[in-house]
Amino acid sequence: MFRLMRNVHLALGVGFFFVALLFAFSSIVLIYRPWFPSSSERSHATAQLERGLDARAAALALMRSGMAEGELRNIRESEGKLRFLIWRPGTQADTVYAPETGEATLDTRRYNFYETLVQLHVNHGFFHDFMPANLWALLSLGVSVGLLLLGASGIYLWYRHPKERRIGTALIALGFAVPAVALFATRLSGG
Amino acid sequence: MYAGLLTFTAFVVWGVTGIHAVFLPAPGTEGEPATTAVREIPWRAPGNLDDKTLSVAAVEVSGLRAVGRPVLHRRDAGQNLTFAVFGPNGRSDLTYLESAGKLRVEIKGNSFADFLSVSHAGSTRRGPPEWGARVWGVYNEFANWAFLLMTLSGIYLWLATRPKIVWAWATFGLTAILIAALWWGTR
């Protein structure tokens, strides 16, 4: 059993190393934002599309022409024009399409490495039209389950070292009691 | 090992949050959170306060705890000042009914899973000022650093103690290729 758990712990660790590193580092970026400033490269483009399209058709036409790639978000209409975002982790195209003339203007921002990591960190769910975003979400789910299994297997491996049980028990107790009481107090204070 | 034992609780919170995130609604489809409690408190604000200062005073009177600063200031149909506060336990909308001399507090409490989801982002630089949130913020931030160090030291321990395991190298290499391909396909 010890050998199995040790291999499980190793397999989870090497298997999720890169995704775990993404989450660990992006968490640091999120906490210490001023140290890791967000920036983006901006570019502008215009396209002539068919007239009279709705937002979905206009976005699809832009994607098929290679001018943008991602999923459609935030459709809104103002002053006779359609505005929407074509988004994927790290890149966003703010698009304005005029159905009357068929003209579309894209203001594309390509975010830097830190901001892309943050967007991957918060990316979730399998509802994305952009398939890679679903795959990143699947990796997030995997590493979340992996964290729980790493923790459980790690505790087993610790327990199988009798000399470490005393100090380990103290650390587990401290590492549970303090945050649990803090969370409990916060939960009770709500409302 | 010691870092893992000490930060085990954070791992559980993060793991539950990540699994719960699968079921969160898509951006733009969230809808309004349901109101879980409403109360009205007789209160007249001191004179000559601007909206922002008044909202801070109103939050103190409201009895709400573990919430951030007032945001989303606006006027309702009756021109009453209304604003929101957010915290780990959800959102509350406050309306100062100036003519009636009352403060209306609409609490939109969240589920325990949502509470953990909000809490998983707690740190020393973020979160309500109450002692529970502060202690959790310190612990969570420490756990973040420990997680980063364990991720890196874990690879070191593998290479230092069991470097000849073929399946480990295959797993590591395969995931490296997959992540690189996915990053390239995303960017």
HADDOCK unambig.tbl for C-alpha pairs under 7 A between the chains (distance, minus, plus):
assign (segid A and resid 11 and name CA) (segid B and resid 168 and name CA) 6.51 0.50 0.50
assign (segid A and resid 14 and name CA) (segid B and resid 168 and name CA) 6.68 0.50 0.50
assign (segid A and resid 14 and name CA) (segid B and resid 171 and name CA) 6.66 0.50 0.50
assign (segid A and resid 14 and name CA) (segid B and resid 172 and name CA) 5.33 0.50 0.50
assign (segid A and resid 15 and name CA) (segid B and resid 171 and name CA) 5.74 0.50 0.50
assign (segid A and resid 15 and name CA) (segid B and resid 172 and name CA) 5.83 0.50 0.50
assign (segid A and resid 15 and name CA) (segid B and resid 175 and name CA) 6.33 0.50 0.50
assign (segid A and resid 17 and name CA) (segid B and resid 151 and name CA) 6.57 0.50 0.50
assign (segid A and resid 20 and name CA) (segid B and resid 151 and name CA) 6.93 0.50 0.50
assign (segid A and resid 21 and name CA) (segid B and resid 148 and name CA) 6.69 0.50 0.50
assign (segid A and resid 21 and name CA) (segid B and resid 151 and name CA) 6.50 0.50 0.50
assign (segid A and resid 24 and name CA) (segid B and resid 144 and name CA) 6.42 0.50 0.50
assign (segid A and resid 24 and name CA) (segid B and resid 147 and name CA) 6.28 0.50 0.50
assign (segid A and resid 24 and name CA) (segid B and resid 148 and name CA) 5.13 0.50 0.50
assign (segid A and resid 25 and name CA) (segid B and resid 148 and name CA) 6.75 0.50 0.50
assign (segid A and resid 27 and name CA) (segid B and resid 144 and name CA) 6.87 0.50 0.50
assign (segid A and resid 31 and name CA) (segid B and resid 123 and name CA) 6.80 0.50 0.50
assign (segid A and resid 31 and name CA) (segid B and resid 125 and name CA) 6.96 0.50 0.50
assign (segid A and resid 89 and name CA) (segid B and resid 186 and name CA) 6.72 0.50 0.50
assign (segid A and resid 90 and name CA) (segid B and resid 187 and name CA) 6.71 0.50 0.50
assign (segid A and resid 124 and name CA) (segid B and resid 21 and name CA) 5.87 0.50 0.50
assign (segid A and resid 124 and name CA) (segid B and resid 22 and name CA) 5.80 0.50 0.50
assign (segid A and resid 125 and name CA) (segid B and resid 21 and name CA) 6.62 0.50 0.50
assign (segid A and resid 125 and name CA) (segid B and resid 22 and name CA) 4.42 0.50 0.50
assign (segid A and resid 125 and name CA) (segid B and resid 23 and name CA) 6.43 0.50 0.50
assign (segid A and resid 125 and name CA) (segid B and resid 24 and name CA) 6.74 0.50 0.50
assign (segid A and resid 127 and name CA) (segid B and resid 26 and name CA) 6.81 0.50 0.50
assign (segid A and resid 132 and name CA) (segid B and resid 182 and name CA) 6.64 0.50 0.50
assign (segid A and resid 132 and name CA) (segid B and resid 186 and name CA) 6.07 0.50 0.50
assign (segid A and resid 140 and name CA) (segid B and resid 18 and name CA) 6.61 0.50 0.50
assign (segid A and resid 141 and name CA) (segid B and resid 18 and name CA) 5.93 0.50 0.50
assign (segid A and resid 141 and name CA) (segid B and resid 19 and name CA) 5.67 0.50 0.50
assign (segid A and resid 144 and name CA) (segid B and resid 14 and name CA) 6.90 0.50 0.50
assign (segid A and resid 144 and name CA) (segid B and resid 15 and name CA) 4.23 0.50 0.50
assign (segid A and resid 144 and name CA) (segid B and resid 18 and name CA) 5.13 0.50 0.50
assign (segid A and resid 144 and name CA) (segid B and resid 19 and name CA) 6.16 0.50 0.50
assign (segid A and resid 145 and name CA) (segid B and resid 15 and name CA) 6.01 0.50 0.50
assign (segid A and resid 147 and name CA) (segid B and resid 11 and name CA) 6.18 0.50 0.50
assign (segid A and resid 147 and name CA) (segid B and resid 15 and name CA) 5.83 0.50 0.50
assign (segid A and resid 148 and name CA) (segid B and resid 11 and name CA) 6.60 0.50 0.50
assign (segid A and resid 148 and name CA) (segid B and resid 12 and name CA) 5.98 0.50 0.50
assign (segid A and resid 148 and name CA) (segid B and resid 15 and name CA) 5.84 0.50 0.50
assign (segid A and resid 151 and name CA) (segid B and resid 8 and name CA) 6.37 0.50 0.50
assign (segid A and resid 168 and name CA) (segid B and resid 2 and name CA) 6.90 0.50 0.50
assign (segid A and resid 168 and name CA) (segid B and resid 5 and name CA) 6.67 0.50 0.50
assign (segid A and resid 171 and name CA) (segid B and resid 5 and name CA) 5.95 0.50 0.50
assign (segid A and resid 171 and name CA) (segid B and resid 6 and name CA) 5.08 0.50 0.50
assign (segid A and resid 172 and name CA) (segid B and resid 5 and name CA) 5.19 0.50 0.50
assign (segid A and resid 172 and name CA) (segid B and resid 6 and name CA) 5.43 0.50 0.50
assign (segid A and resid 174 and name CA) (segid B and resid 6 and name CA) 6.90 0.50 0.50
assign (segid A and resid 175 and name CA) (segid B and resid 6 and name CA) 4.40 0.50 0.50
assign (segid A and resid 175 and name CA) (segid B and resid 7 and name CA) 5.79 0.50 0.50
assign (segid A and resid 175 and name CA) (segid B and resid 8 and name CA) 6.74 0.50 0.50
assign (segid A and resid 175 and name CA) (segid B and resid 9 and name CA) 6.46 0.50 0.50
assign (segid A and resid 176 and name CA) (segid B and resid 9 and name CA) 5.71 0.50 0.50
assign (segid A and resid 179 and name CA) (segid B and resid 136 and name CA) 5.50 0.50 0.50
assign (segid A and resid 179 and name CA) (segid B and resid 139 and name CA) 6.76 0.50 0.50
assign (segid A and resid 182 and name CA) (segid B and resid 132 and name CA) 4.11 0.50 0.50
assign (segid A and resid 182 and name CA) (segid B and resid 133 and name CA) 6.45 0.50 0.50
assign (segid A and resid 182 and name CA) (segid B and resid 135 and name CA) 6.10 0.50 0.50
assign (segid A and resid 182 and name CA) (segid B and resid 136 and name CA) 5.64 0.50 0.50
assign (segid A and resid 183 and name CA) (segid B and resid 132 and name CA) 6.27 0.50 0.50
assign (segid A and resid 183 and name CA) (segid B and resid 136 and name CA) 6.58 0.50 0.50
assign (segid A and resid 185 and name CA) (segid B and resid 132 and name CA) 5.59 0.50 0.50
assign (segid A and resid 186 and name CA) (segid B and resid 66 and name CA) 6.49 0.50 0.50
assign (segid A and resid 186 and name CA) (segid B and resid 132 and name CA) 5.35 0.50 0.50
assign (segid A and resid 186 and name CA) (segid B and resid 133 and name CA) 6.09 0.50 0.50
assign (segid A and resid 187 and name CA) (segid B and resid 89 and name CA) 6.40 0.50 0.50
assign (segid A and resid 189 and name CA) (segid B and resid 65 and name CA) 5.62 0.50 0.50
assign (segid A and resid 189 and name CA) (segid B and resid 66 and name CA) 6.52 0.50 0.50
assign (segid A and resid 190 and name CA) (segid B and resid 64 and name CA) 6.78 0.50 0.50
assign (segid A and resid 190 and name CA) (segid B and resid 65 and name CA) 5.81 0.50 0.50
assign (segid A and resid 190 and name CA) (segid B and resid 66 and name CA) 6.35 0.50 0.50
assign (segid A and resid 190 and name CA) (segid B and resid 89 and name CA) 5.44 0.50 0.50
assign (segid A and resid 191 and name CA) (segid B and resid 64 and name CA) 6.14 0.50 0.50
assign (segid A and resid 191 and name CA) (segid B and resid 107 and name CA) 6.24 0.50 0.50
assign (segid A and resid 191 and name CA) (segid B and resid 109 and name CA) 6.76 0.50 0.50
